[in-house]
Amino acid sequence: MSARIYQRPKNAMQSGKARTSDWLLEFEQSEARRPDPLMGWTGSGDTQVQVTLKFASVDEAKAYADKHGIEAHVIPTPPKRLKLQSYADNFK
């Protein structure tokens, strides 16, 4: 069983930064999805994909994964860049 640990990015549609400080542990898909013959929806028998665990820090998420024998890899958060610009720059 493998998982990934990452920090949720900021929502591009809003200026707020709510829920961006949490670290998430999501399980990776272990079984291929296949279409349902009756309805045509795609799905699989793998229910771990539906589970998302929240942690306050990356260390807590790593400790949880180690304790439960989950092979997890951490996706680092990209550095935040500020684009400082004045209002007058829009008219140059």
C-alpha positions, 0 to 999 in steps of 0.5 A: 500500500502506497500513499502520497503526503502533500500540502493542498495548494491555494485555490486559484479562484479565491484570494483566501488561503483557508485549508492550505496549512494542512498536510494530506495523506492520500492513498494511491490507486492499487487497482485499475478502474474499469467501466461498469457494464450496466451503467458505463460508470468507471470504478474499481474495488479499491476503496482506499482511494476515497480516504484522505487523512489530514495532519497538522504537520508533515512529521505527523503524517510521516509518523502515521505512515510509518506506524501503519506500514504505509509506504509514503512519499512526500511531495514538497510544497513549491516556494511561494513567489510574490509578484509585487507590482503597482497599479500604474504598471497595468497601464504601461 
